[in-house]
Amino acid sequence: MRLVTSCPDPLMSPGSLYRSARRFEAVAGSNAPPEIAFLAQEGVAARTLADAARRARDQGVGADEILIAEGLIDERFYYRALARRLNCAYVERAAALAPGFDYRAAMRTSVARADPRRESFDWLMAPRGLEIHKLLALGSGGGRDILGRRVAICAPGIFSALVRAAARHPLANDASFALSRADARLSANAPQLRWSNRVSVAFSLLVLIGLLALSSRLLAVVSLNLSALFFGGIFVRLCAVAASGRTPSPPPPLTDRALPTYTIIAPMHREANIAAQFLRALRAIDYPVAKLDVKIVLEPDDQATADALRAAGLPPYAEIVLAPRGAPRTKPRALNVALPLARGTLLTIFDAEDRPEPGQLRTAAAAFAAAGPRVACFQARLAIDNGHEGWLAYFFALGYAALFDVINPGLAALGLPLPLGGTSNHFRTDLLRRVAGWDAWNVTEDADLGLRFARFGYSVGMIGSTTFEDAPTDLRGWLGQRSRWMKGWMQTFSVFLRTPRSQFRKIGAIQGLSALSVMTSLLAGPLFGPFYGARLVHDAIQGDLLAPQRFDALALASLSLSIALFGTAALVLPIALGMKRRGLKASPLLLLAPLYLLLMSAAAWRALWEWTRRPFVWTKTEHRPRPAQAAPVGLRNFPAKASAIKARALSTP
């Protein structure tokens, strides 16, 4: 703790602190840790203190954290009592912090310097666990008067709010521009990239004209180039399909004591209707609550969602964080606001509509413990649960099954960069901070971050746990979401091509070619695939595609037919394999596949148009609440051994 170790008073040296802490523990007794022993004088039952002490030893946390996180005592009650015990002032609402203080260090240490001109104390603190041990040891060792003069105590929730309020301008600036300051070429907002959207539109229109042209020479040039683009993506997809069955055995689970503190960031915007549903899914997570650190990030004008969360019963380990005003109003900016506040060694993202399997955090923690230090992220599998609600949702479910049960596991098995999903990606928090977090200007921040990890030499893996969510069922919602995704892929592609030589040098030739092929096929396929296929059908019926007369026509026909054959295999095989692994059944709705592909093309062209006019606008996807009596789907096929505690948590409104 910075305050204690940096104070010149000899009583505050680390050695004397730890010696005093041991003496204090010996006096307090093994069943009453120092951080809670004084609560007996505040009227807390001895049995409650003893149970908290036992669970704290089992989980490797402070007994104070057990009492507060499990809702056994109120956070403010505890810190008022602690302030009295230490003879310190207690800050309830407001405190003036020193101008220019480092808010990142303050959030990391829970210590902030006060403004000496406006406050009677020097330091504001919100200690936990061992830090409370140190302060109590100092108080019992003769430093009680020093603490009373120099330190004020407040609850962590109050401390966080005070720090964010005092640092709202640097926090807002860092959330929007930290990546740009680190390297402007890596952000979608880089001035060098703003010309690329218009050039891309012009190029796409020229390709489209070439496909529709009557000139055989122009058609041949365009077809050859498109075939080369398609072939790379087809090859990578087929390799991923072949490798997707090589799933390693999951590592052994960690004990509660070995589990790290885990931060969950949940960005929410206009989600009042599903706030209670989100909290039910949050309570269903099987993880020691004293090691959970939940940040729910809201926009400052979204009072309805904040009220709905509080009305539904916000858990003691969850905190509502209001993002400071600024641009752009995107999900990655909201994530960047919460990143400096995260206490967890590991960190994950959940969207408001998500229903993760209860053991997902334990699975990810075990995977990180078994992985090397260069593994920065594990992506959980995502699955659509409402595929029965319409044909759009059905095809959405097929696409998710192909991507998260086949393609991404295959890419991970091959050690190739993979596009992250927007949710349920689990990170090492220190590595996430090292790469400057998310690009606030990229509307598909997950794909961008996956490539940036590869650029800096980190790898991404997959875990077997699943998060369930709902797909849009109406055309407007589906089109808006798909267009936003494709616009973000275009932004990511333009960032990649800004420094291709550097990208290939840092990622590696094979990994770079794979990333380039995947991104190209993600964009070129929807943009030009229907027109390319229509041209092939036209030439097969009325042209010489099936009976070429010249050598150059034979070469082009062979390449085109190969693309058609292997492209169909690369499209169908992942879907078929994903359906089998996810337990999805074939439906007559499959006959609508050509129409769905045409809609994908329409979404891609809309994204291209939006990229030129509104590149950073985030198209909000509206979500509907699930029936209150329905259990989270993550438990629907879960083994029946779920404990009674989980069942009670699921039924809590």
Buried (B, 14 or more C-beta within 10 A) or exposed (E): BBBBEEBEEEBBBEEBBBEBBEEBBEEBEEEBBBBBBBBEEBEBEEEBBBBBBEBBBEBBBBBBBBBBBBEBBEBBBBBBBBBBBBBBBBBEEEBBBBEEBBBBEBBBBBBBBBBEEEBEBBBBBBBBBBBBBBBBBBBBBEBBEBBBEBBBBBBBBBBBBBBBBBBBEBBBBBBBBBBBEBEBEBBBBBEEBEEBBEEBBEEBEEBBEBBEEEEEEBBBEBBBEBBEBBBBBBBBBBBBBEBBEEEEEEBEBBEBEEBBBBBBBBBBBBBBBBBBBBBBBBBBBBBBBBBBBBBBBBBEEBEBBBEBBEEBBBBBBBBBBBBBEBEBBBBBBBBBBBBBBBBBBBBBBBBBBBBBBBBBBBBBBBBBBEBEEEBBBBBBBBBBBBBEBBBBBBBBBBBBBBBBBBBBBBBBBBBBBBBBBBBBBBBBBEBBBEBBBBBBBBBBBBBBBBBBBBBBEBBBBBBBBBBBBBBBBEEEBBBBBBBBBBBBBBBBBBBBBBBEEEBBEBBBEEBBBBBBBBBBBBBBBBBBBBBBBEBBEEBBEEBBBEEBEEEEBEEBBEBBBBBBEBBEBBBEBBBBBBBEBBEBEEBEBBEBBEEBBEBBBBBBBBBBBBBEEEBBBBBBBBBBBBEEEEBBBBBEEBEEEBEEEBEEBBEEE
